[in-house]
Amino acid sequence: MARCEVCFRHCEIPEGGRGFCGARTCRDDRVTAANYGRLTSLALDPVEKKPLARFHPGSMILSAGSYGCNLRCPFCQNYQISWSDEAFGFADRAEYISPEELADTAFSLKNRGNIGIAFTYNEPLIGWEYIRDSSKLSHEKGMLNVIVTNGTAETDVLRELAPYIDAMNIDLKGFSDRYYNEVLGGCREMVLTFIEEAVKCCHVELTTLIVPGENDSEEEMREMTAWIAGLRDGSGKITGSEIPLHISRFFPRFHMTDRAATDVRKIYRLADIAREQLKYVYTGNC
């Protein structure tokens, strides 16, 4: 039995068992990443698809995903690899690609406009050791590294990765504890702390998916963007108003099919409200 220290759950994992995320296990009384190098997805994407609007726009990036997640968003668009019976079945089926192979593949795609590696699709931080090892090698080849994450991780994990990460897109899924606790199975406080520290380390953009009846009030958007605007960079200067925010439209999927897609007019209205505090606001899925 060993205690996992990646996120707020702090799972006590028995020998050979799995944590809540489905991707961390206990071997010889030590927690390790069972999904280390086990990739379910590998694709060359536009960097804007991450989404990153103000980080090397017009470039391509090699996107790599594994399996597992420490949240339970009922509308997950990647549930096949994040949290479902199918996702956890990848433990034995996913192809192993070593950090060296991944870095070499990324480098070989430079002639196609590739700038590096994006760890994405499932929740990458539950397998942070693979990110660390691959990103270090990628940096040595002059490539860049990106993480697309829900931000549900201890700052110790961020400190391990910070020297090798150039940009992140972090989900700030809402701004109420009720939404994080009851709908997502998460911890808003942990995400806020992670974002506060991440903006001191690298380029950060945030994404909020607007779900009808959950996180779509104008009051919540004002509260959230005021908090973002007050964030400080590594020198202590308040620079939050320059952090890009992507406001995305919800579509019914997976376990949340009880409501219609978000009204496009709602997205545009919330974006206008966000622009009262933030310089760079983008709308998605509209």
QUIVEN-V519955 format. One record per residue. RES is the residue in one letter. PHI is phi in radians with two decimals (* if undefined). Layout:
RES/PHI
RES/PHI
This chain:
M/*
A/-2.57
R/-1.72
C/-1.46
E/-1.99
V/-1.32
C/-2.34
F/-1.12
R/-1.22
H/0.81
C/-1.00
E/-1.59
I/-1.82
P/-1.26
E/-0.94
G/1.41
G/-1.55
R/-2.24
G/-1.35
F/-0.95
C/-1.23
G/1.42
A/-2.15
R/-2.04
T/-2.36
C/-1.99
R/-2.31
D/0.95
D/1.10
R/-2.40
V/-1.39
T/-2.35
A/-1.53
A/-1.17
N/-1.67
Y/-1.00
G/1.28
R/-1.55
L/-1.70
T/-1.80
S/-2.53
L/-2.64
A/-2.66
L/-1.62
D/-2.06
P/-1.12
V/-1.08
E/-1.12
K/-1.35
K/-1.19
P/-1.62
L/-2.27
A/-1.65
R/-2.20
F/-2.30
H/0.88
P/-1.01
G/1.55
S/-1.60
M/-1.88
I/-2.55
L/-1.36
S/-1.72
A/-2.18
G/-2.31
S/-2.00
Y/-2.45
G/1.75
C/-2.82
N/-1.72
L/-1.97
R/-2.37
C/-1.07
P/-1.22
F/-1.88
C/-0.92
Q/-1.50
N/-2.05
Y/-1.04
Q/-1.08
I/-2.05
S/-1.74
W/-2.62
S/-2.95
D/-1.01
E/-1.12
A/-1.06
F/-1.29
G/-1.25
F/-1.25
A/-0.93
D/-1.79
R/-1.83
A/-1.18
E/-1.25
Y/-1.53
I/-2.21
S/-1.21
P/-0.96
E/-1.11
E/-1.13
L/-1.14
A/-1.13
D/-1.13
T/-1.10
A/-1.04
F/-1.13
S/-1.18
L/-1.71
K/-1.02
N/-1.23
R/-1.85
G/1.56
N/-1.29
I/-1.81
G/2.81
I/-2.19
A/-2.01
F/-1.63
T/-2.77
Y/1.36
N/-1.67
E/-1.51
P/-1.21
L/-1.22
I/-1.27
G/-2.16
W/-1.08
E/-1.11
Y/-1.20
I/-1.06
R/-1.00
D/-1.19
S/-1.25
S/-1.18
K/-1.04
L/-1.18
S/-1.08
H/-1.06
E/-1.11
K/-1.64
G/1.42
M/-1.70
L/-1.86
N/-2.29
V/-2.27
I/-2.11
V/-1.94
T/-2.48
N/-1.48
G/1.26
T/-1.63
A/-2.68
E/-1.20
T/-1.16
D/-1.08
V/-1.14
L/-1.06
R/-1.10
E/-1.13
L/-1.62
A/-0.87
P/-1.10
Y/-2.01
I/-1.90
D/-1.78
A/-2.75
M/-2.41
N/-1.94
I/-2.00
D/-1.26
L/-1.92
K/-1.25
G/-3.14
F/-2.34
S/-2.28
D/-1.14
R/-1.00
Y/-1.10
Y/-1.11
N/-1.29
E/-1.49
V/-1.70
L/-1.69
G/1.18
G/-2.16
C/-2.49
R/-1.08
E/-1.01
M/-1.13
V/-1.13
L/-1.09
T/-1.11
F/-1.08
I/-1.10
E/-0.96
E/-1.43
A/-1.11
V/-1.18
K/-1.50
C/-1.89
C/-2.77
H/-1.18
V/-2.23
E/-2.17
L/-2.03
T/-2.29
T/-2.21
L/-1.53
I/-1.58
V/-1.80
P/-0.94
G/1.39
E/-2.04
N/-2.39
D/-1.89
S/-1.47
E/-1.16
E/-1.07
E/-1.14
M/-1.10
R/-1.11
E/-1.14
M/-1.15
T/-1.25
A/-1.13
W/-1.14
I/-1.04
A/-1.06
G/-1.56
L/-1.22
R/-2.01
D/-1.43
G/-1.12
S/-1.59
G/1.60
K/-1.39
I/-1.27
T/-2.30
G/-1.05
S/-1.15
E/-1.69
I/-1.36
P/-1.16
L/-2.12
H/-1.81
I/-1.84
S/-1.98
R/-1.53
F/-1.39
F/-2.19
P/-1.10
R/-2.89
F/0.91
H/-1.64
M/-2.01
T/-2.15
D/-1.60
R/-2.58
A/-1.36
A/-1.05
T/-1.07
D/-1.07
V/-1.00
R/-1.10
K/-1.13
I/-1.04
Y/-1.14
R/-1.15
L/-1.15
A/-1.12
D/-1.09
I/-1.14
A/-1.06
R/-1.21
E/-1.16
Q/-2.01
L/-2.05
K/-1.39
Y/-2.10
V/-2.24
Y/-2.19
T/-1.85
G/-2.28
N/1.12
C/-1.81
